[in-house]
Amino acid sequence: MDTRIALKNNTLLKFNQYNQYIINKEIGRGATSIVYDASYTNNTGNKKTVRIKEVLTRQWVIETSGSA
């Protein structure tokens, strides 16, 4: 069961005063990531579309028994 919560549409990702992206929608997900369609406005005022991948980390415990 996938219990991960994706970012909502129109979420603003602000990395600094120059790099701001708006999440448009979730376009896919896999075992370790969620991919979003996003956009930003460049310094000339043109809107650009990008893909943003949110990589999810998990702590794994690996157990072995016997000799390998």
HELIX and SHEET records of a PDB file:
SHEET    1   A 4 LEU A  12  LYS A  14  0                                        
SHEET    2   A 4 GLN A  20  ARG A  29 -1                                        
SHEET    3   A 4 SER A  33  THR A  41 -1                                        
SHEET    4   A 4 LYS A  47  VAL A  55 -1                                        
END                                                                             
